[in-house]
Amino acid sequence: MDSIIQFVFAPCIIISLALTVLFSFRSRRAPDARARGLNASRMNISMGAMLIFIAAVQLFLSNESTARIVIGSIFLVLGLFNLFAGLRNHSIYRTMQQ
């Protein structure tokens, strides 16, 4: 069972990491503030997803030590915060006029 979950989480972490890097480069090279904000918000969404997947690995695929549970919980809270902030900022920048 652990190997099946591992094969699901590993590609999700790698894909979200690649999207985080991509949107980070795009936000730094964007010509205007709206495009910069949209790409930064997409970067936050990707980073939030990546942190949630890392937290899931820590919480589901490891032995139940206190340190792993605490680290997984911290990553989960940070991931949810980044996801929420990214979605909020994306809706704000999407409605802005060019």
C-alpha angles and dihedrals in degrees: 000000000000092000092054091051089046091054089052099046099042096061091042091054092047094047093048090047091053091048091049091054092044095051091043091057092044093050092051093049098041115125099217137035096249094055090043091052094046092051092045090052091049088050090054091050091050092046091049091052091048092051091048091052091048089050090051090053090050093047101040108028104045138071112270104263122152094238093055092048092050093047091046091050092050091050090048093052092046091047093050091048092050091047092050094045092047093050092047093048092044091056091048095049093042091059094047117106121239 
